[in-house]
Amino acid sequence: MFHTVERHSLEAFEKVIAQPENVDKRFEYIAGEICEVPSNPLASKIAGLILTFLNMYIFKNNGGQVTGSDGGYMIGGDRYAPDVAFISTERYPEELPYDIGYLPVPPDLAVEVVSPSDDPRQRSIKITNYLAAGTVVWVVYPMARELEVHAQGQRVRIYGVDDTLEGGDMLPGFAMAIKDIFPASQAADEA
């Protein structure tokens, strides 16, 4: 069975997200599709923990901005709202209008936490476009308790709960134990 996808213009996307009933919703524009991106409690908790680890690093090292799921980015002709993102001080635009919805530059790091409602095809398109823009992508799989690192020109690296993810050149000195981003109650439920 094949699936027909309705394509929309960027102008149509801008109209949809400007509607009063959509003000508290998250949308992405992926390859001409207007996609509402709801989360779920587990994915939201994991994203919050990663955001916390990144913010602690930023506060300690004075280096960049971290955004949550309300932070949007222009990636080529698309508009993405990663669950968490990091953009270095050097790349963060100096002056932005207060009402800007999507930053006109891609983040250095985009974190996508997989939810049951996610479309794998759209996720693949986003990863490809992020990489083309020079963005490193962390994809978190809550049920597998794994994190994948996608970086341009490199093989995908997979980290499990016994591993520690380091920030490399992008986040020197950053380290995060993978087990720390998964709620302890989730481990107990799986035991």
C-alpha positions in Angstrom: 0.0 0.0 0.0 1.4 3.4 -0.8 0.8 6.7 1.0 0.1 10.0 -0.7 1.7 13.0 1.0 0.1 16.5 0.6 2.8 19.1 -0.1 2.4 22.7 1.1 4.2 25.9 0.5 6.3 27.6 3.3 3.7 30.4 3.2 0.9 27.9 4.0 3.0 26.6 6.9 3.5 30.2 8.2 -0.3 30.7 8.1 -1.1 27.5 9.9 1.3 28.2 12.8 0.0 31.8 13.1 -3.6 30.6 13.8 -4.7 31.4 17.3 -5.7 27.8 17.9 -2.2 26.7 17.1 -0.3 29.1 19.4 0.5 26.4 22.0 1.2 23.6 19.5 4.5 22.6 17.9 4.8 22.3 14.2 7.6 21.4 11.8 7.8 21.9 8.0 9.5 18.8 6.6 10.0 18.4 2.9 6.7 20.3 2.2 4.7 18.6 4.9 3.1 20.5 7.8 3.6 18.2 10.8 2.3 18.7 14.3 4.8 17.3 16.7 3.2 16.2 20.0 5.4 14.6 22.6 4.6 12.1 25.3 5.5 12.2 29.0 8.6 9.8 28.8 10.1 11.6 25.7 9.5 15.0 27.4 11.2 13.9 30.6 14.2 12.5 28.7 14.5 15.7 26.7 14.3 17.7 29.9 17.1 15.8 31.5 19.3 16.2 28.4 18.5 20.0 28.4 19.5 20.1 32.1 22.9 18.4 31.4 23.6 20.7 28.5 22.6 23.8 30.5 24.8 22.8 33.4 27.7 22.5 30.9 26.9 25.9 29.4 26.6 27.7 32.7 30.0 26.2 33.8 31.7 26.9 30.5 30.1 30.2 29.2 29.6 28.8 25.8 26.4 28.9 23.8 22.6 28.6 24.0 20.4 25.6 24.7 16.8 25.6 23.5 14.0 23.2 24.3 11.2 22.0 22.1 9.9 25.5 21.7 13.1 26.6 19.9 12.8 26.4 16.1 15.5 26.4 13.4 15.5 27.0 9.7 17.3 24.0 8.0 17.4 24.7 4.3 13.8 25.3 3.3 12.4 23.3 6.2 11.5 24.4 9.7 12.4 22.1 12.6 11.7 22.1 16.3 14.2 19.6 17.9 13.4 18.4 21.4 16.7 20.0 22.6 19.3 22.0 20.6 22.6 23.7 21.3 24.1 26.5 19.3 27.5 28.0 20.0 28.0 31.6 21.0 30.0 32.2 17.8 27.1 31.0 15.6 24.2 32.5 17.6 22.7 35.5 15.8 23.6 38.7 17.7 20.3 40.5 17.1 17.0 38.8 16.6 13.5 40.2 16.5 11.6 39.2 19.7 8.8 37.6 17.6 11.0 35.4 15.5 9.7 31.8 15.4 12.6 30.0 13.9 16.3 30.9 14.1 17.8 31.5 10.7 20.8 29.3 11.4 21.0 25.6 12.1 22.0 24.4 15.6 25.4 22.8 16.2 23.5 20.0 17.9 19.9 18.8 17.6 18.5 16.2 19.9 15.4 14.2 18.8 13.7 11.9 21.4 11.7 9.3 19.6 8.0 9.2 20.5 5.4 6.6 19.5 3.8 9.2 17.2 7.0 9.9 15.3 7.1 9.1 11.6 10.4 7.2 10.8 10.4 8.6 7.2 10.2 12.2 8.5 12.9 11.5 11.1 15.2 10.2 8.3 14.6 13.3 6.2 15.4 15.5 9.2 18.6 13.7 10.1 19.8 13.9 6.4 19.0 17.7 6.3 20.6 18.4 9.7 23.8 16.6 8.6 23.8 18.5 5.3 23.6 21.7 7.4 26.6 20.6 9.6 24.5 19.8 12.6 25.3 16.8 14.9 22.2 14.8 15.7 21.5 12.8 18.8 18.5 10.4 18.4 17.3 8.9 21.7 15.3 5.7 21.7 13.5 5.5 25.1 12.3 2.0 24.8 15.7 0.6 23.7 17.4 2.9 26.2 19.9 3.9 23.5 21.2 7.1 22.0 22.6 7.3 18.4 25.1 10.0 17.4 24.9 11.1 13.7 27.7 13.3 12.5 28.5 14.4 9.0 31.0 12.0 7.3 31.1 9.6 10.2 29.5 6.3 11.0 26.5 6.3 13.4 27.6 5.6 17.0 25.2 3.9 19.4 25.5 4.4 23.1 23.7 2.2 25.7 23.0 2.6 29.4 26.5 1.5 30.4 28.1 4.1 28.2 29.1 7.8 28.7 28.7 10.3 25.8 31.4 12.9 25.5 31.0 16.2 23.8 34.1 16.1 21.6 35.2 19.3 19.9 31.7 20.8 19.9 31.3 20.5 23.7 34.8 20.0 25.2 34.7 18.5 28.6 31.0 17.6 28.4 30.2 14.1 29.6 26.8 12.5 30.2 26.2 9.0 31.5 23.5 7.5 29.2 21.8 5.8 32.2 21.2 9.3 33.7 18.8 10.4 30.9 16.5 7.4 31.4 14.2 7.6 34.4 15.0 5.1 37.2 11.3 4.0 37.1 11.7 3.0 33.5 14.5 0.6 34.4 12.5 -0.8 37.3 9.5 -1.4 34.9 11.7 -3.3 32.5 13.3 -5.5 35.2 
